């Protein structure tokens, strides 16, 4: 993700935290505990409002995740 400045749409603060989360996407992914959905989360440090941005995952990353057990 490009380094950008964010402004919270709720409180107007420009202080934020950027993190990454991975989630499962369907029944088979849940069964095999493969987190094949990836998101970048931008959260306002003042009020906690958060926005999620979908990221693409690589096939090799999904295979490694599966072999490593999630």
Chimera marker file (.cmm) of the C-alpha trace (Angstrom):
<marker_set name="trace">
<marker id="1" x="0.000" y="0.000" z="0.000" r="1" g="1" b="0" radius="0.5"/>
<marker id="2" x="1.319" y="3.438" z="-0.802" r="1" g="1" b="0" radius="0.5"/>
<marker id="3" x="2.258" y="5.687" z="2.082" r="1" g="1" b="0" radius="0.5"/>
<marker id="4" x="-0.491" y="8.281" z="2.243" r="1" g="1" b="0" radius="0.5"/>
<marker id="5" x="-1.938" y="10.617" z="4.794" r="1" g="1" b="0" radius="0.5"/>
<marker id="6" x="-5.408" y="9.732" z="5.986" r="1" g="1" b="0" radius="0.5"/>
<marker id="7" x="-8.059" y="11.903" z="7.551" r="1" g="1" b="0" radius="0.5"/>
<marker id="8" x="-10.747" y="10.247" z="9.640" r="1" g="1" b="0" radius="0.5"/>
<marker id="9" x="-14.214" y="10.742" z="8.159" r="1" g="1" b="0" radius="0.5"/>
<marker id="10" x="-15.780" y="10.614" z="11.647" r="1" g="1" b="0" radius="0.5"/>
<marker id="11" x="-13.633" y="12.982" z="13.750" r="1" g="1" b="0" radius="0.5"/>
<marker id="12" x="-11.203" y="14.599" z="11.283" r="1" g="1" b="0" radius="0.5"/>
<marker id="13" x="-8.065" y="13.328" z="13.047" r="1" g="1" b="0" radius="0.5"/>
<marker id="14" x="-4.986" y="12.601" z="10.945" r="1" g="1" b="0" radius="0.5"/>
<marker id="15" x="-3.492" y="10.172" z="13.492" r="1" g="1" b="0" radius="0.5"/>
<marker id="16" x="-3.974" y="6.594" z="12.332" r="1" g="1" b="0" radius="0.5"/>
<marker id="17" x="-2.670" y="3.045" z="12.620" r="1" g="1" b="0" radius="0.5"/>
<marker id="18" x="-2.242" y="0.697" z="9.640" r="1" g="1" b="0" radius="0.5"/>
<marker id="19" x="-2.432" y="-3.077" z="10.175" r="1" g="1" b="0" radius="0.5"/>
<marker id="20" x="-3.010" y="-6.196" z="8.089" r="1" g="1" b="0" radius="0.5"/>
<marker id="21" x="-5.541" y="-8.946" z="8.763" r="1" g="1" b="0" radius="0.5"/>
<marker id="22" x="-6.210" y="-12.258" z="7.020" r="1" g="1" b="0" radius="0.5"/>
<marker id="23" x="-9.545" y="-14.081" z="7.029" r="1" g="1" b="0" radius="0.5"/>
<marker id="24" x="-11.074" y="-17.247" z="5.617" r="1" g="1" b="0" radius="0.5"/>
<marker id="25" x="-13.288" y="-16.921" z="2.600" r="1" g="1" b="0" radius="0.5"/>
<marker id="26" x="-15.501" y="-19.988" z="2.302" r="1" g="1" b="0" radius="0.5"/>
<marker id="27" x="-16.443" y="-23.432" z="3.570" r="1" g="1" b="0" radius="0.5"/>
<marker id="28" x="-13.349" y="-25.238" z="2.252" r="1" g="1" b="0" radius="0.5"/>
<marker id="29" x="-11.038" y="-22.463" z="3.426" r="1" g="1" b="0" radius="0.5"/>
<marker id="30" x="-12.639" y="-22.665" z="6.885" r="1" g="1" b="0" radius="0.5"/>
<marker id="31" x="-12.397" y="-26.462" z="6.932" r="1" g="1" b="0" radius="0.5"/>
<marker id="32" x="-8.686" y="-26.412" z="6.038" r="1" g="1" b="0" radius="0.5"/>
<marker id="33" x="-8.044" y="-23.261" z="8.131" r="1" g="1" b="0" radius="0.5"/>
<marker id="34" x="-6.638" y="-21.342" z="5.146" r="1" g="1" b="0" radius="0.5"/>
<marker id="35" x="-6.865" y="-17.575" z="5.480" r="1" g="1" b="0" radius="0.5"/>
<marker id="36" x="-7.109" y="-16.656" z="1.809" r="1" g="1" b="0" radius="0.5"/>
<marker id="37" x="-8.535" y="-13.147" z="2.158" r="1" g="1" b="0" radius="0.5"/>
<marker id="38" x="-6.179" y="-10.292" z="3.046" r="1" g="1" b="0" radius="0.5"/>
<marker id="39" x="-7.119" y="-6.764" z="4.132" r="1" g="1" b="0" radius="0.5"/>
<marker id="40" x="-5.282" y="-3.619" z="5.138" r="1" g="1" b="0" radius="0.5"/>
<marker id="41" x="-7.030" y="-1.878" z="8.042" r="1" g="1" b="0" radius="0.5"/>
<marker id="42" x="-6.629" y="1.860" z="8.644" r="1" g="1" b="0" radius="0.5"/>
<marker id="43" x="-7.838" y="2.823" z="12.129" r="1" g="1" b="0" radius="0.5"/>
<marker id="44" x="-8.176" y="6.287" z="13.638" r="1" g="1" b="0" radius="0.5"/>
<marker id="45" x="-6.215" y="6.411" z="16.895" r="1" g="1" b="0" radius="0.5"/>
<marker id="46" x="-8.561" y="9.039" z="18.343" r="1" g="1" b="0" radius="0.5"/>
<marker id="47" x="-12.038" y="7.590" z="17.830" r="1" g="1" b="0" radius="0.5"/>
<marker id="48" x="-11.301" y="4.038" z="16.612" r="1" g="1" b="0" radius="0.5"/>
<marker id="49" x="-13.153" y="4.301" z="13.297" r="1" g="1" b="0" radius="0.5"/>
<marker id="50" x="-11.646" y="1.761" z="10.876" r="1" g="1" b="0" radius="0.5"/>
<marker id="51" x="-11.721" y="1.179" z="7.128" r="1" g="1" b="0" radius="0.5"/>
<marker id="52" x="-10.802" y="-2.119" z="5.439" r="1" g="1" b="0" radius="0.5"/>
<marker id="53" x="-9.120" y="-2.313" z="2.052" r="1" g="1" b="0" radius="0.5"/>
<marker id="54" x="-9.056" y="-5.643" z="0.208" r="1" g="1" b="0" radius="0.5"/>
<marker id="55" x="-5.620" y="-6.857" z="-0.880" r="1" g="1" b="0" radius="0.5"/>
<marker id="56" x="-4.808" y="-9.693" z="-3.239" r="1" g="1" b="0" radius="0.5"/>
<marker id="57" x="-3.219" y="-12.883" z="-1.949" r="1" g="1" b="0" radius="0.5"/>
<marker id="58" x="-0.773" y="-15.016" z="-3.877" r="1" g="1" b="0" radius="0.5"/>
<marker id="59" x="-1.354" y="-18.689" z="-4.569" r="1" g="1" b="0" radius="0.5"/>
<marker id="60" x="2.017" y="-19.565" z="-3.045" r="1" g="1" b="0" radius="0.5"/>
<marker id="61" x="1.091" y="-17.602" z="0.095" r="1" g="1" b="0" radius="0.5"/>
<marker id="62" x="-2.115" y="-19.609" z="0.405" r="1" g="1" b="0" radius="0.5"/>
<marker id="63" x="-0.220" y="-22.896" z="-0.050" r="1" g="1" b="0" radius="0.5"/>
<marker id="64" x="2.342" y="-21.918" z="2.606" r="1" g="1" b="0" radius="0.5"/>
<marker id="65" x="-0.494" y="-20.884" z="4.937" r="1" g="1" b="0" radius="0.5"/>
<marker id="66" x="-2.153" y="-24.274" z="4.396" r="1" g="1" b="0" radius="0.5"/>
<marker id="67" x="1.080" y="-26.242" z="5.000" r="1" g="1" b="0" radius="0.5"/>
<marker id="68" x="1.902" y="-24.192" z="8.091" r="1" g="1" b="0" radius="0.5"/>
<marker id="69" x="-1.497" y="-24.959" z="9.558" r="1" g="1" b="0" radius="0.5"/>
<marker id="70" x="-3.076" y="-21.520" z="9.285" r="1" g="1" b="0" radius="0.5"/>
<link id1="1" id2="2" r="1" g="1" b="0" radius="0.2"/>
<link id1="2" id2="3" r="1" g="1" b="0" radius="0.2"/>
<link id1="3" id2="4" r="1" g="1" b="0" radius="0.2"/>
<link id1="4" id2="5" r="1" g="1" b="0" radius="0.2"/>
<link id1="5" id2="6" r="1" g="1" b="0" radius="0.2"/>
<link id1="6" id2="7" r="1" g="1" b="0" radius="0.2"/>
<link id1="7" id2="8" r="1" g="1" b="0" radius="0.2"/>
<link id1="8" id2="9" r="1" g="1" b="0" radius="0.2"/>
<link id1="9" id2="10" r="1" g="1" b="0" radius="0.2"/>
<link id1="10" id2="11" r="1" g="1" b="0" radius="0.2"/>
<link id1="11" id2="12" r="1" g="1" b="0" radius="0.2"/>
<link id1="12" id2="13" r="1" g="1" b="0" radius="0.2"/>
<link id1="13" id2="14" r="1" g="1" b="0" radius="0.2"/>
<link id1="14" id2="15" r="1" g="1" b="0" radius="0.2"/>
<link id1="15" id2="16" r="1" g="1" b="0" radius="0.2"/>
<link id1="16" id2="17" r="1" g="1" b="0" radius="0.2"/>
<link id1="17" id2="18" r="1" g="1" b="0" radius="0.2"/>
<link id1="18" id2="19" r="1" g="1" b="0" radius="0.2"/>
<link id1="19" id2="20" r="1" g="1" b="0" radius="0.2"/>
<link id1="20" id2="21" r="1" g="1" b="0" radius="0.2"/>
<link id1="21" id2="22" r="1" g="1" b="0" radius="0.2"/>
<link id1="22" id2="23" r="1" g="1" b="0" radius="0.2"/>
<link id1="23" id2="24" r="1" g="1" b="0" radius="0.2"/>
<link id1="24" id2="25" r="1" g="1" b="0" radius="0.2"/>
<link id1="25" id2="26" r="1" g="1" b="0" radius="0.2"/>
<link id1="26" id2="27" r="1" g="1" b="0" radius="0.2"/>
<link id1="27" id2="28" r="1" g="1" b="0" radius="0.2"/>
<link id1="28" id2="29" r="1" g="1" b="0" radius="0.2"/>
<link id1="29" id2="30" r="1" g="1" b="0" radius="0.2"/>
<link id1="30" id2="31" r="1" g="1" b="0" radius="0.2"/>
<link id1="31" id2="32" r="1" g="1" b="0" radius="0.2"/>
<link id1="32" id2="33" r="1" g="1" b="0" radius="0.2"/>
<link id1="33" id2="34" r="1" g="1" b="0" radius="0.2"/>
<link id1="34" id2="35" r="1" g="1" b="0" radius="0.2"/>
<link id1="35" id2="36" r="1" g="1" b="0" radius="0.2"/>
<link id1="36" id2="37" r="1" g="1" b="0" radius="0.2"/>
<link id1="37" id2="38" r="1" g="1" b="0" radius="0.2"/>
<link id1="38" id2="39" r="1" g="1" b="0" radius="0.2"/>
<link id1="39" id2="40" r="1" g="1" b="0" radius="0.2"/>
<link id1="40" id2="41" r="1" g="1" b="0" radius="0.2"/>
<link id1="41" id2="42" r="1" g="1" b="0" radius="0.2"/>
<link id1="42" id2="43" r="1" g="1" b="0" radius="0.2"/>
<link id1="43" id2="44" r="1" g="1" b="0" radius="0.2"/>
<link id1="44" id2="45" r="1" g="1" b="0" radius="0.2"/>
<link id1="45" id2="46" r="1" g="1" b="0" radius="0.2"/>
<link id1="46" id2="47" r="1" g="1" b="0" radius="0.2"/>
<link id1="47" id2="48" r="1" g="1" b="0" radius="0.2"/>
<link id1="48" id2="49" r="1" g="1" b="0" radius="0.2"/>
<link id1="49" id2="50" r="1" g="1" b="0" radius="0.2"/>
<link id1="50" id2="51" r="1" g="1" b="0" radius="0.2"/>
<link id1="51" id2="52" r="1" g="1" b="0" radius="0.2"/>
<link id1="52" id2="53" r="1" g="1" b="0" radius="0.2"/>
<link id1="53" id2="54" r="1" g="1" b="0" radius="0.2"/>
<link id1="54" id2="55" r="1" g="1" b="0" radius="0.2"/>
<link id1="55" id2="56" r="1" g="1" b="0" radius="0.2"/>
<link id1="56" id2="57" r="1" g="1" b="0" radius="0.2"/>
<link id1="57" id2="58" r="1" g="1" b="0" radius="0.2"/>
<link id1="58" id2="59" r="1" g="1" b="0" radius="0.2"/>
<link id1="59" id2="60" r="1" g="1" b="0" radius="0.2"/>
<link id1="60" id2="61" r="1" g="1" b="0" radius="0.2"/>
<link id1="61" id2="62" r="1" g="1" b="0" radius="0.2"/>
<link id1="62" id2="63" r="1" g="1" b="0" radius="0.2"/>
<link id1="63" id2="64" r="1" g="1" b="0" radius="0.2"/>
<link id1="64" id2="65" r="1" g="1" b="0" radius="0.2"/>
<link id1="65" id2="66" r="1" g="1" b="0" radius="0.2"/>
<link id1="66" id2="67" r="1" g="1" b="0" radius="0.2"/>
<link id1="67" id2="68" r="1" g="1" b="0" radius="0.2"/>
<link id1="68" id2="69" r="1" g="1" b="0" radius="0.2"/>
<link id1="69" id2="70" r="1" g="1" b="0" radius="0.2"/>
</marker_set>
